Amino acid sequence: MTGSSSLKTNAEEKSTGSPLSDQQREALGHAINALFRMLEDAYPHRFRSAFPKDEDYVRAKRVWENVLKEFSPRRIMLAGKKAISSSSKYMPDLAGIRALCQPSFDEMGLKEPLQAYYEACRAPVRTREYSWSHLAVYLAARETGWLTLSAQEQRIAYPVFERNYSIICNRVLDGEDLEATIALGIEDSRTKALFRQADEAADQSQRQLMAEQGIDPDNGKAAREKLKLALKT
């Protein structure tokens, strides 16, 4: 991965496959209207050439709303401002605006996902107070699970961490609550399998540790108390 790669959007977290709510749809509509006004002011002749008739304008807005609905209204507006500030003589098309809605990690002062994963795995202290490169690394690691990061192979732990990190990084850009719960949402079978593998492997690792300490992992409360004592020594 390089510093120029872009963030994945987290539409699955926001909508989990459901249609936008009336409030979300209204906010999106306002953002598209404002974006079109912005483009018309910056490129009056090219804008009128692209949408010569009212029906062209209405149809284009409908298409742009559908394509850009995975992004927050704030991000759409930032993309428009970024396009205009580039001083390009060409009016950006829908593909150009969509690309600008996907900022790079380094642009946001964040590490690439793999670098963040290694930072989380190697951190000597696993608390918020540790000098993380960004709070997003700590939060993504916490969501993934410290036991998963320390005990699992990268092929199992990294995809889980990467998803959590991408969602939190998108929250950074959108000015949202970084610590809101990350919903699993509707995921493909491969992602579900990775989460299940991580959970099963973490449980197996814990049971192995208890067995090495001479503790019966199936003896409920007594087993947990013995493990606590063993870890303190």
N, C-alpha and C positions, 0 to 999 in steps of 0.2 A: 504494500500500500504506500501511497505517496501523500505528501501534504496537500495535494490539490484535489484529492478525492472528496466526494460530496456526501453529506448526511443522507441516510435513508429517511423517508418521511414516516411518520407514525400514525397514518390514517387508521390503521387497525386498532390502535388504542383509543382513538377518539370516537369512532363510529361502530366498531366491532361488527361491520357488515350491515348496519342498520341505516335507513335514510336519515338525512340531516333533519334536525328538529326545526320547527318554524322559526325559532330564534336564530339558529345557526344559518338557516337559509336566508333570512333577512339580512344578517350581518355579511354574508357572502355577497348578496346582491348589492349592498351598499359599497362593498370593497371593489366589485367589478365596475360599478357606475363611476366611482371615484377614479379608478385606474383608467377608464376610457376617457374621462374628462382630462386627466393628466396627459394622456397621449395626444389628445386632440389639441390641447394648448401648446404642446411641445412640437408637434408635427402636423400643423393644420392642413396643409395641402395633401400630404401623404395619407393622413387619416381619412379625409373626404374621398380620396381616390380609392382607398381600401373598402370604404363603406358608403358608396354613392347614394344608396336609397335607404329609406327608413327600415324596410324589411331586412336589408343586409345588416344594418346596425343591430336590430333586435335579434336576428338569427345568430350573429357573431357573439353577442353577449350571452346567449343561451349556451353556445358551445364552450365559450371561455369559462363560464360558471361550472359546467360539468367537468371540464378538464382540471380546473384549479381548486375544486372543492376539497381536495385532500389537504390543502394548506390553510393556515389561519388567515383571517383578513389582514392582520398586521403584517404577516410575511408577504402577502400579495402586494400591499402598499409599498413595502420596502423594496421589493423587486422592481416596481414601477419607477421609484425614485432612483434606484441604482441604474436602470436602463437609461433614464434621461440624463443623469449626471455623467454618463460615459461620453457625452458629446458626439455620439455617432449621428451621422446625417441620415441614417436609415431607421425608420420606426421599427421597433421590435415586434416580431410576430408572436403568436401564442406559444410556440416552442421556445422562443427566446425568453419570454417572461417565466415560463415554467422552469427553465434551467436556472434562472436567477433566483427562483424561490428555494433552490437547493444550495445553501451556502457550504463552503468547505469547512472542515474542522479547524484548520489553522487560522482561518478568518475569524473564528469565534474564540481563539485562544485556548482551544481544546486539543488534546492528543488524538491521534488516530486510534480507532478501536483496539487494534492489536497492541499498540504501545500502552494504552490505558489498561488493558488486560494484564500485561506483564507488570505494570506498576502495582496493580491490585494484588497480584500473586506474590510479589516480592516485598511488599510493605512490611517492615518490622513491627509496626503498630497498626492495629485495626480499629482505630477510633476516629471520630470526626476531627479531633484536635491535631491529628498527624498532619504534616505539611504536604498534603496532596497537591498535585499540579492543578487540580480543579476539584471542587466538591462533587462534580458529576462522577468522577472515578470512584469515590467512596460510596456514593449512593447506588451506583450500578453494582458494585461489589457486594454491598449489603443486600440488595435485592436478589442477587444471584445466590448468595449464601457463602460464607467464609469456608465452610467445610467442603462445599463443592469446588471452590477455587483451589484449596490446598490438597484435596485428596483425589480429584478426578483428572483424567487425561485431558489435554487441551482440546482434543476433538469433541469431547463431551461438554466441557465447561465453557469453552470460548463462545459457541453459538448462543448460549443462554446469556452470557455476559454482554455480547455484542448487541443483542436485541434490547436489553435493559439500558445499555449505555446510549444507544441511538435514540430511544424514547426520551431519556433524560436530557440529552443534548438538544433535541428539538424543543423541549420545554425551556431550556436556557434561551434559545432564540425567540420563542414566542412570549417570554415573560410570564410563564405559568409557574405554578407551585411545583418546585422540583421534587418535593417529598410526597406528593400525592401517590396513592397506591397505583401500581402498574397492573392493569387487568390483563389476564391472559388473552381474552378476546377469542375470536375465531381464528385458529391457526391451522396451518397445514399439518398433515399427519407426521411429517418429518420433524417439525418443531416440537410437537407433542411428544414424540418418541424421545427426543433429546432431553426434555424436561423429566420424563419418566426414568430414563437411564440415569440421569444425574441424581434423582431422588433415591433410586434403588442402590446406586453405587455408594452414596453417602451413608445410607443405612447399613450397608454391608461393611463399610469401613469402620463405623462406630461399633458394630457387633464384634468385629475382629479385634478392635482395641480392647473391648471389655473382656473378650476371651483371653487375650494376652495378659490381662491383669488378674486372671483367675476369677472373673465375675460371670455369673450366669446371665446372659442377655435376655433370657425369657422370664426372669424372676421379677418383673415389674418394678415396683417402688424400691425394693431392697437393692436391686441391681443399679438403679440410678443413683442411689445414695452412695454405694460403694464406688461407683465410677467417679463421682464428685470428689470423694476423699482421695482416690488414686491420682486424680489430676492435680490435686493441691500439693501432693508430696513431691 
